[in-house]
Amino acid sequence: MREIGIIWIVYIMSAATLTFVNAIVSPVTYRVLDSSKTAYIKPSKNDLINGIKKMEDSLMTDLPKNPTERNLASYELIDRYLQFFRNYPEDAYSPECLDRVQMMYTGLNLPKRAIVYADSLLQEYPNYNNRKLVLENQASTYDMFILPRDTIKVRYYYEKILKEFPNENKLYKDEIAFRLKHLKLTIPELIEMRTKTNIQ
């Protein structure tokens, strides 16, 4: 039986993000005001990173079991990632912060927020080392989690992958081409069609 392929793998990875993201904990940085001067004091890079690592370590060892507390911790982490990004956008760690933000919003089942930060990541950091994965996430998010489905966006991101990564293996490119050919079908419909074809 022919394998389902990369599109189904991306679908599984996207659906599993909520479970995965709970293990990705990150820092928060707060803006500090000097009450005597009422001026913004930029937090140091080390303070922000240390705050992130400290919270990551804490949540990795003692993840809240209560869903509400877990969500609040996720929002706090998101805030810390964004604080670092906004204070040090030129730092090499900033694109990773945006990447984690978009993953965490996906995990919180807030795909419309996730795609905003993913787009910011793609635009602000075109040389980000995980760019292809972010493009795949955008394509799959528009394909499966944004309703109604935006097939124009799905096509845009998949075609962008093909254009920017021409040296990918043939199987990978064939899977994308197959998805684009049957873009009117939802992922479940596509899987059903391929399953019937394999049985026949």
N, C-alpha and C positions, 0 to 999 in steps of 0.2 A: 504494500500500500504506500502510495506516495506520501511523503511527509507534508505536514501542513505548511511549514516554511517560516520565514522570518517575520511575516506580518502577524501570524498567530503568536509567535514568540514575543513580539513587541506588545501584543494585546495582553498576554499573560503577565508580562513585566509591569505594564501600566496598572493592571487590576490589582497587582500585589504591592503596589507602592505604599498603600496605607499601612500595611504590616511592617514593611521595611523601614519606613520613615520614622517610626517610633524609636528606632535604634540610632537615628542620626540626630544627636542633640547638639545645639550650638549656642553660642554666646549672645549676650545682649549688652548694649552700651547705652548709657543714658546721658543726655545732655545736662551739663552742670552749669548752673548760673551762680556767679559770685554776687551775693546779695548786696555787697557794698558798691559794686560797679555795674551791676545788672548787665554784664557782658558774657557772651558765650565763651566757655572755656572748652577748647577742643580736647577730648579725651585722648590719652596717648595710645599709640598703636598696641603697645605691649599690654596695657590695661584691658583693652578690648579683647585681644586674643586670649589673655589669661582668663577673663571672665567667661569667654566662650568655652574654653577647654575645661574650666572648673564645672560649668553647668553640664557639659557633655559627660564628664566623668561621673557626676552626681546622678544623672538620669540613666546612665548605662548600668549603674550599680543599684539604683533604687527607682525604677520607672513607676510612676503612679499607676495604680490599678484602676482607680476611678476614671471613667472616660472623660468627665468634665475636667478633672485636674490634669489629665493627660493632654487635653486640648489646650488648656491654659498654658501649660508648659511649652507646648508647640508654638503658640502665639508669642510667648516670651522669647523663644529661640529665634523665631522669625524676626522679631524686633531687633535682636542683637546682631543678626546677620546684616540687616539693613543699616543699622547704625555704623557698622564697620564699612560697608560699601559706600555710604554717604560721606563718611569722614575721610576715607582713603580710597577713592575710586581708581587711582593709578596703581594701587598695590596689587601684586600678583594673586593675593588671596581673595580679592573682591569678586572676580567672576565665579569663584567657587561658592562664595556666600550667596550670590544670586541664584546659582544652580540649586543650592540647598533650599532656598526660599521657594523656588518653583516646585521642587519635589515635595516639600512639606505642605504646600497648599493643595497639591494633588492628593496627598495623603489625608488631608482634612476634608476631602471631597468638595474642594472649591476650585474647579478647573478654570473658571473664568479669571480668577486671580492668578492662577499658575501660569497661564499663557501670557499674561501681561509681563511678568518678570522673566519668563523664558525669552520673550521677544526683546526685552531690554538687554538681556545677556547676549543674545545673538547680534544685536546692533552695536552695543558698546564694546564687545570683546570678540571681534571676528576671528581671532586666532586662538580662541579658547580650545584647550586640548580635547575636551569632550563635546565639541560642537556637533559632530554627527549624531551623537546620542540625544542631544537637546533637540535637534531637528526631527529626529524620529519620534521623540516624545510629543512634539508639537503636532506632527501629522496624526499620531494615534489619538491624541486628546481631541482634536477637531473631528476625527473620524468616529470616536466612540462616546465621548463625554460631554461635548457641547451640543445642545439640542436647540433648534433643529440642526442636523448635520450640515456642516459648511464644506461641501465637496470642493469648492474653489480653493479654500485654504488647504485642504488635504492634498490636492494636486500641487499647489504651490510649494509645500514643504518637501514632498517626495521628489518633485522635479529639481528642487534646489539640492537635495542630496545627490541625485544623479549628476548634476552639473558640477558640484564642488568636490565630489569624490569619485572621479571617473575610473580610478584604478581598483575599485572594489571588485570582489570576485563575481563571476557571471551569475551564479545562483542567487546571490543577494540582489543584483540588478534585475534579474528575471522576476523575482518575487515582487519587487516594486512595480515593474512594468505590468505584471498580472493584476496587481491591486488597482493600478490606474485604469486598466482596460475595463475592469468591472466596478468602477467607482460608484455606480448607482446602487450596488448591493451593500447592505450593512455587513459588518464583520461576521455576525452569526449566519447571515444568509450566504456569505461567501464560503464559510466553512461547510455549511450544509451542501452547497453546490459541489465543492471539491470532494466531499465525502461520497456523494452519490456517484460522481465521476469515477472515483477510485473503486467503488463497489462494482460498477458496470465494467 
